């Protein structure tokens, strides 16, 4: 969280693009276009389509070049947990207790009070 806070403060002084997983899940193509624009590039519709297809969660999850499935089990044991799990948003709700969520919300509000950076936790 500290790194995000520093980045949130610095974004007024330096060009920093923040991408959020929820936004990527909501509209991957839009977010790819946003990255290209941030980098001063204009992509053709065909390029946007190709990048979107190759960077979707489903495609990357099934691609050994991006899912770490070819890594030795000593480094990444997929029997314990795959590198790319569900690709959903809001799954944290299934693991946090109400008390943990309240504690996180308090800590988040305190540490992020000096920034206008807003996070989404669901679509």
CORHURA-V59552 format. One record per pair of residues at least 6 apart in sequence whose C-alpha atoms are under 6 Angstrom apart, sorted by the first residue. I is the first residue (numbers start at 0). GAP is how many residues later the second one is. D is the distance in Angstrom with one decimal. If there is no record, write none. Layout:
BEGIN
((I | GAP | D) (I | GAP | D))
END
This chain:
BEGIN
((21 | 101 | 6.0) (28 | 23 | 5.5) (59 | 6 | 5.7) (60 | 6 | 5.4) (60 | 23 | 5.9) (88 | 33 | 5.5) (89 | 31 | 5.8) (89 | 32 | 5.1))
END
